[in-house]
Amino acid sequence: MYEIWLMLNILWEIVRGVWPALALLFVVWLALLVAARARLCAGRRVALLVGAIVAVLAFLALPSLTGSSLGEMRYWVDWASLAGMALGFGLAAGLFALPFAGLWHRRAHPI
């Protein structure tokens, strides 16, 4: 349980340091959602695919980016942390890809 609490504290400290950039990204994402609101459903598959690809790549790349490897992960908390981070990156990429895919779909197939 201590490891999970430590992970959440580290995440909180990281967010505290970059919250202006996260707030700006959130505003940009909202603006893109408003711009693509009519065609968001059309971009769901593309966004899901982008999110899945980013999650798999993050799962494979994150250990080496931290100076570790998949072979050094022996404790279940390590795997849970890695899966959580990879899913977080995939979710963020999919959510950001959704309005872009919707905007692209409207331009490619005008109604």
ChimeraX commands (.cxc) that place a marker at each C-alpha (Angstrom):
marker #1 position 0.00,0.00,0.00 radius 0.5
marker #1 position 2.91,2.30,0.71 radius 0.5
marker #1 position 4.10,2.06,-2.90 radius 0.5
marker #1 position 0.71,3.14,-4.24 radius 0.5
marker #1 position 0.60,6.10,-1.87 radius 0.5
marker #1 position 4.14,7.04,-2.89 radius 0.5
marker #1 position 3.19,6.82,-6.58 radius 0.5
marker #1 position 0.19,9.13,-6.01 radius 0.5
marker #1 position 2.35,11.62,-4.12 radius 0.5
marker #1 position 4.90,11.67,-6.91 radius 0.5
marker #1 position 2.14,12.19,-9.46 radius 0.5
marker #1 position 0.75,15.08,-7.37 radius 0.5
marker #1 position 4.17,16.75,-7.18 radius 0.5
marker #1 position 4.66,16.42,-10.94 radius 0.5
marker #1 position 1.23,17.93,-11.63 radius 0.5
marker #1 position 1.92,20.80,-9.24 radius 0.5
marker #1 position 4.98,21.72,-11.28 radius 0.5
marker #1 position 3.33,21.66,-14.69 radius 0.5
marker #1 position -0.26,22.71,-13.97 radius 0.5
marker #1 position -0.16,25.84,-16.21 radius 0.5
marker #1 position 0.80,23.71,-19.21 radius 0.5
marker #1 position -1.87,21.15,-18.33 radius 0.5
marker #1 position -4.46,23.92,-18.01 radius 0.5
marker #1 position -3.48,25.29,-21.43 radius 0.5
marker #1 position -3.70,21.81,-22.98 radius 0.5
marker #1 position -7.15,21.39,-21.40 radius 0.5
marker #1 position -8.36,24.69,-22.89 radius 0.5
marker #1 position -6.99,23.73,-26.32 radius 0.5
marker #1 position -8.67,20.33,-26.06 radius 0.5
marker #1 position -12.00,21.95,-25.17 radius 0.5
marker #1 position -11.70,24.34,-28.11 radius 0.5
marker #1 position -11.00,21.40,-30.43 radius 0.5
marker #1 position -14.00,19.53,-29.03 radius 0.5
marker #1 position -16.24,22.53,-29.70 radius 0.5
marker #1 position -14.88,22.85,-33.23 radius 0.5
marker #1 position -15.49,19.16,-33.97 radius 0.5
marker #1 position -18.68,18.66,-31.93 radius 0.5
marker #1 position -20.80,17.72,-34.94 radius 0.5
marker #1 position -18.50,14.88,-36.04 radius 0.5
marker #1 position -17.04,13.48,-32.83 radius 0.5
marker #1 position -18.77,10.13,-33.25 radius 0.5
marker #1 position -17.19,9.72,-36.66 radius 0.5
marker #1 position -13.70,9.93,-35.17 radius 0.5
marker #1 position -14.15,7.41,-32.35 radius 0.5
marker #1 position -12.50,4.48,-34.11 radius 0.5
marker #1 position -9.46,6.48,-35.14 radius 0.5
marker #1 position -9.11,7.92,-31.63 radius 0.5
marker #1 position -9.43,4.46,-30.08 radius 0.5
marker #1 position -6.77,3.11,-32.43 radius 0.5
marker #1 position -4.40,6.00,-31.66 radius 0.5
marker #1 position -4.94,5.53,-27.94 radius 0.5
marker #1 position -4.29,1.79,-28.12 radius 0.5
marker #1 position -1.11,2.23,-30.15 radius 0.5
marker #1 position 0.21,4.90,-27.79 radius 0.5
marker #1 position -0.61,2.74,-24.75 radius 0.5
marker #1 position 1.29,-0.25,-26.15 radius 0.5
marker #1 position 4.26,1.89,-27.15 radius 0.5
marker #1 position 4.29,3.56,-23.73 radius 0.5
marker #1 position 4.14,0.17,-22.00 radius 0.5
marker #1 position 7.21,-0.96,-23.93 radius 0.5
marker #1 position 9.14,2.33,-23.81 radius 0.5
marker #1 position 8.58,3.64,-20.28 radius 0.5
marker #1 position 10.91,1.20,-18.47 radius 0.5
marker #1 position 13.84,2.08,-20.71 radius 0.5
marker #1 position 13.10,5.79,-20.37 radius 0.5
marker #1 position 13.52,5.45,-16.61 radius 0.5
marker #1 position 16.77,3.50,-16.88 radius 0.5
marker #1 position 15.13,0.15,-16.18 radius 0.5
marker #1 position 13.84,-2.73,-18.27 radius 0.5
marker #1 position 10.89,-5.08,-18.34 radius 0.5
marker #1 position 13.16,-7.84,-17.02 radius 0.5
marker #1 position 13.82,-5.92,-13.81 radius 0.5
marker #1 position 10.15,-5.67,-12.90 radius 0.5
marker #1 position 9.49,-8.36,-10.33 radius 0.5
marker #1 position 6.89,-6.85,-8.00 radius 0.5
marker #1 position 3.19,-6.54,-8.88 radius 0.5
marker #1 position 3.19,-2.84,-8.00 radius 0.5
marker #1 position 5.83,-2.25,-10.70 radius 0.5
marker #1 position 3.57,-3.86,-13.29 radius 0.5
marker #1 position 0.50,-2.02,-12.02 radius 0.5
marker #1 position 2.34,1.30,-12.14 radius 0.5
marker #1 position 3.62,0.63,-15.64 radius 0.5
marker #1 position 0.18,-0.42,-16.87 radius 0.5
marker #1 position -1.41,2.62,-15.24 radius 0.5
marker #1 position 1.07,5.02,-16.79 radius 0.5
marker #1 position 0.75,3.38,-20.21 radius 0.5
marker #1 position -3.05,3.49,-20.03 radius 0.5
marker #1 position -2.86,7.12,-18.96 radius 0.5
marker #1 position -0.72,8.02,-21.96 radius 0.5
marker #1 position -3.04,6.04,-24.24 radius 0.5
marker #1 position -6.13,7.73,-22.80 radius 0.5
marker #1 position -4.60,11.18,-23.18 radius 0.5
marker #1 position -3.57,10.46,-26.77 radius 0.5
marker #1 position -6.99,9.05,-27.63 radius 0.5
marker #1 position -8.81,11.98,-26.07 radius 0.5
marker #1 position -6.63,14.44,-27.96 radius 0.5
marker #1 position -6.97,12.47,-31.20 radius 0.5
marker #1 position -10.78,12.42,-31.00 radius 0.5
marker #1 position -11.43,16.02,-32.09 radius 0.5
marker #1 position -8.69,15.86,-34.72 radius 0.5
marker #1 position -10.20,12.68,-36.15 radius 0.5
marker #1 position -13.63,14.31,-36.14 radius 0.5
marker #1 position -12.34,17.41,-37.90 radius 0.5
marker #1 position -10.50,15.29,-40.45 radius 0.5
marker #1 position -13.58,13.18,-41.07 radius 0.5
marker #1 position -15.70,16.25,-41.79 radius 0.5
marker #1 position -13.19,17.55,-44.32 radius 0.5
marker #1 position -12.75,14.18,-45.97 radius 0.5
marker #1 position -16.48,13.48,-46.22 radius 0.5
marker #1 position -18.50,16.70,-46.41 radius 0.5
marker #1 position -22.18,16.37,-45.68 radius 0.5
marker link #1:1,2 radius 0.2
marker link #1:2,3 radius 0.2
marker link #1:3,4 radius 0.2
marker link #1:4,5 radius 0.2
marker link #1:5,6 radius 0.2
marker link #1:6,7 radius 0.2
marker link #1:7,8 radius 0.2
marker link #1:8,9 radius 0.2
marker link #1:9,10 radius 0.2
marker link #1:10,11 radius 0.2
marker link #1:11,12 radius 0.2
marker link #1:12,13 radius 0.2
marker link #1:13,14 radius 0.2
marker link #1:14,15 radius 0.2
marker link #1:15,16 radius 0.2
marker link #1:16,17 radius 0.2
marker link #1:17,18 radius 0.2
marker link #1:18,19 radius 0.2
marker link #1:19,20 radius 0.2
marker link #1:20,21 radius 0.2
marker link #1:21,22 radius 0.2
marker link #1:22,23 radius 0.2
marker link #1:23,24 radius 0.2
marker link #1:24,25 radius 0.2
marker link #1:25,26 radius 0.2
marker link #1:26,27 radius 0.2
marker link #1:27,28 radius 0.2
marker link #1:28,29 radius 0.2
marker link #1:29,30 radius 0.2
marker link #1:30,31 radius 0.2
marker link #1:31,32 radius 0.2
marker link #1:32,33 radius 0.2
marker link #1:33,34 radius 0.2
marker link #1:34,35 radius 0.2
marker link #1:35,36 radius 0.2
marker link #1:36,37 radius 0.2
marker link #1:37,38 radius 0.2
marker link #1:38,39 radius 0.2
marker link #1:39,40 radius 0.2
marker link #1:40,41 radius 0.2
marker link #1:41,42 radius 0.2
marker link #1:42,43 radius 0.2
marker link #1:43,44 radius 0.2
marker link #1:44,45 radius 0.2
marker link #1:45,46 radius 0.2
marker link #1:46,47 radius 0.2
marker link #1:47,48 radius 0.2
marker link #1:48,49 radius 0.2
marker link #1:49,50 radius 0.2
marker link #1:50,51 radius 0.2
marker link #1:51,52 radius 0.2
marker link #1:52,53 radius 0.2
marker link #1:53,54 radius 0.2
marker link #1:54,55 radius 0.2
marker link #1:55,56 radius 0.2
marker link #1:56,57 radius 0.2
marker link #1:57,58 radius 0.2
marker link #1:58,59 radius 0.2
marker link #1:59,60 radius 0.2
marker link #1:60,61 radius 0.2
marker link #1:61,62 radius 0.2
marker link #1:62,63 radius 0.2
marker link #1:63,64 radius 0.2
marker link #1:64,65 radius 0.2
marker link #1:65,66 radius 0.2
marker link #1:66,67 radius 0.2
marker link #1:67,68 radius 0.2
marker link #1:68,69 radius 0.2
marker link #1:69,70 radius 0.2
marker link #1:70,71 radius 0.2
marker link #1:71,72 radius 0.2
marker link #1:72,73 radius 0.2
marker link #1:73,74 radius 0.2
marker link #1:74,75 radius 0.2
marker link #1:75,76 radius 0.2
marker link #1:76,77 radius 0.2
marker link #1:77,78 radius 0.2
marker link #1:78,79 radius 0.2
marker link #1:79,80 radius 0.2
marker link #1:80,81 radius 0.2
marker link #1:81,82 radius 0.2
marker link #1:82,83 radius 0.2
marker link #1:83,84 radius 0.2
marker link #1:84,85 radius 0.2
marker link #1:85,86 radius 0.2
marker link #1:86,87 radius 0.2
marker link #1:87,88 radius 0.2
marker link #1:88,89 radius 0.2
marker link #1:89,90 radius 0.2
marker link #1:90,91 radius 0.2
marker link #1:91,92 radius 0.2
marker link #1:92,93 radius 0.2
marker link #1:93,94 radius 0.2
marker link #1:94,95 radius 0.2
marker link #1:95,96 radius 0.2
marker link #1:96,97 radius 0.2
marker link #1:97,98 radius 0.2
marker link #1:98,99 radius 0.2
marker link #1:99,100 radius 0.2
marker link #1:100,101 radius 0.2
marker link #1:101,102 radius 0.2
marker link #1:102,103 radius 0.2
marker link #1:103,104 radius 0.2
marker link #1:104,105 radius 0.2
marker link #1:105,106 radius 0.2
marker link #1:106,107 radius 0.2
marker link #1:107,108 radius 0.2
marker link #1:108,109 radius 0.2
marker link #1:109,110 radius 0.2
marker link #1:110,111 radius 0.2
view
